[in-house]
Amino acid sequence: MLHIPLWKRVVIFGLVALGLLFAMPNLFYSRVEQHNDAVSAIEAQGATPEREAAAGVWPSWLPSTLVNLGLDLRGGAHLLAEVQVEDVYEERMNGYWPEVRDALREVRDEVGTIRRQDSEPGVLRVRISRPEGMATALEVVRALARPVVSLSGAGSNDIEVAGQGDEIVVQLTDAERRATDNRTLQQSLEIIRRRVDEVGTREPTIQRQGEDRILIQVPGIGSADELKELIGTTAKLTFHPVVRRTSEPPDNPGARNVAYPSMDEEGVWYVLEETPVVSGEELTDAQPAFDQNGSPSVTFRFNPSGGRKFGQYTAENVGSLFAIVLDEEVISAPQIREAIPGGSGQITGSFSVEESTQLAVLLRAGALPAEMTFLEERTIGPELGADSIEAGKIACIVAFVAVLVFMGLSYGWFGLLANVALILNIGMIFGLLSAIGATLTLPGIAGIVLTIGMAVDANVLVFERIREELKTARGPSRAIELGYEKALSAILDANITTFITATILFLMGSGPVRGFAVTLGLGILTSVFTAVFVTRALIVIWFDRRRPKTIEV
Amino acid sequence: MRLRLVPEETNWDFFRRAKATFGASMVLVVASIALFLVMGLNLGIDFRGGTTIRTESHSAVDVGEYRDALQALELGDISITEVFDPTFDADQHVAQVRIQAQEGEESVTAETVAEVEAALQEVDPTITFPSVESVGPKVSGELIQTAIIAVLLAIGAVLFYIWLRFEWQFSLGAVAALIHDVILTIGIFSILQIQFDLAIIAALLTIVGYSLNDTVVVFDRVRENLIKYKTKPLKEVMNLSINETLSRTVMTSGTTLIALIALLVLGGDVIRGFVFAMTWGVVVGTYSSVFVASNILLWLGTKRDWSKPDKTEGNQFANVDA
């Protein structure tokens, strides 16, 4: 007969309670947001009494994850950028030219004079005056090839060398292009992320999309234009000799000198010589490392010409300070301990491991590796978002109340039980949205409203079935049992098909549409759960207590 | 007293006018396709590139003046529509300006947008621009492709699932019904020239889901009754099944429509097109599950010997007990 074991009841209502617990912070949105901001500020910059107080507005033992609001609800800017990865091929080929030239010069007797020819971007064409020496020339140039550094491209070389008449044609191999594209994208992402983080807005989305695109969504920023300016500016890295270090912005740094503030040390300014010794374009790599004393440092490497300049300068200036400057801010100003020949060096300072890693990222990040074109730009004002939230809220409440009344009128006591389930259902949707950190968009709100309408479906199926069974079955308890049993296959089939479409929407859609797919999908899960388990448990508990001879559905 | 939208016992013959109802559906489908071909959809920038600027002002919108101000900039095709909504304040006047994708540019440049904004500000100094969206032709081409693939994929997946759970005839009936719904929705968007953007695709897919939801419930009962009444003619079994599920069909459509209408009226103009598509879809979806899906199933016929899969059919999920 009708009975649900205690452990099942505990599990069912436990899950409901858990869902509601996670949903609850959303009721106190601004307060929890304040708490979260304060907590992350304390983590990043240390505790202050104000931050402690702000963090205290919400008890730390309660869940504090919130439903993220999408751009269309919060306002902000959205950009879809395409990285011109071909720019880098061109650069790489230009980088190869001196090497190819030097290698061919060594076999001048056989190949004759060499001259670089104009060619399409990303291809290096070199003409030799003695075509009969082509075999030797190709061999020499091929010897310059390096293995591709990537998992998928392992085993192949980075350049492809072919002879066409009296011309040597050098270009990147497909494997190297793929590896280069990946690096370019990775680097662009890093730079953009760093630049957006600088503005300190909450939860920016910076994602790679497909082969060569980057999606950037920043809530709270004024316009897409502003965002474009922010990420479009080149990160300029330079190395300057330090004239002096001061504790206040100097009025007059002196002729051909500049004054930049320090990035980390507050209130510290550096007066530097205006002409840099070397600039970031000549840096080829930077990696976090440890110095001989085991403290964190950053190693870097210049290209040959940068290495020469750097070596010469450091040899002449042992003991003095030189500053590493990024976009008019001094990242660090270490002391030159010894001459640094060979184009590589190590920056030591009072770094933590994290700081050294970050500095390496900054150094590598430098300027954007390739240009970006913007394929999609959207700006949504915060007022429009606020209006949308307001309208969505009202519509939700009205829809909710109307459905509650309608169910109550149609099914009486059973309708009220279904209404309880519906309320729990909405709570659980918000709980799940918060728990998985999903983003709520305007279509997402529509998805919730749609769920309010459709969630009762499973209960309606069961109730209608119980009604039918009451006509034939022996007694109300049997009717309830049969009602649930027989309605189940329809409930599952109907919801699985809708869930399939929600999944496809999620996989194919983007932005707001994806938000809709998420709420629709979660709504299906919770509504089936509440109808099949929660309402049933409620009905069984009620039935056990009352033992009515007849029921009216 | 209980609210009853459908009498407790119904015994309506849903197939008496099968030719008329099915014919009407066919006519509507053909008309929708014709409308789509003749008038076309009012595609939003998501699908054809360009820029939309939403304007808001305290003084009334004069579309003519706006147009004159922008004509001088020579930006090609410009459309200006005033937006009305019951949720607006009395002195809130909103319009949407749409500019076509500019030759040789992926997305409209900041200068162009600034020019447009300046020109409009001259007409109306109180004007503000709550949203500016710009999509390049490259992306819009891809979006349209993805959208079509998504709809086809959804239909295909559903066809497969129903075939797996029922018989192929059910599957064809269900898919015919949802194609009917999708086409009719495209038809109404063509005739009313409501802007068709990405969100409408989401609505179309939801309609696919909802229409199916409804059809599956009817089919589930047909399957059950086919097992129960082994010798009854298919037509009677189907009529019985539709009658038995009618009350549920109307209740669920009712609650869903209540929610959607609340959103349609109060949800603001930004998602009105989206909600309208869904509301329309629920209405035609409910109609089609009875009059399109069932008619096709009836004409195709189905196997009558369900004795073998009986043991599992219909209750393979039913041993889940709470």
Interface residues (C-beta under 8 A of the other chain):
Chain A: I4 K8 I12 D72 L80 E82 S223 A224 D225 K228 T373 F374 L375 E376 E377 R378 T379 I380 G381 E383 L384 D387 S388 E390 A391 G392 I394 A395 V398 A399 F400 A402 V403 F406 M407 L409 S410 Y411 G412 L442 P443 I445 A446 V449 L450 I452 G453 M454 V456 D457 V460 L461 E464 R467 E468 Y484 E485 K486 L488 S489 A490 L492 D493 A494 N495 I496 T497 T498 I500 T501 A502 I504 L505 M508 G509 S510 G511 P512 V513 F516 A517 L520 V532 F533 R536 A537 V540 E552
Chain B: R2 L3 R4 L5 R54 T87 E106 S107 V108 A110 V113 T128 F129 P130 S131 V132 E133 S134 V135 G136 K138 V139 T146 A147 I149 A150 L153 A154 A157 V158 Y161 I162 R165 L198 A199 I201 A202 L205 T206 V208 G209 Y210 L212 N213 D214 V216 V217 D220 R221 E224 E244 T245 S247 R248 M251 T252 G254 T255 T256 L257 I258 A259 L260 A262 L263 V265 L266 G267 G268 V270 I271 F274 V275 M278 G314 N315 Q316 F317 A318 V320 D321 A322
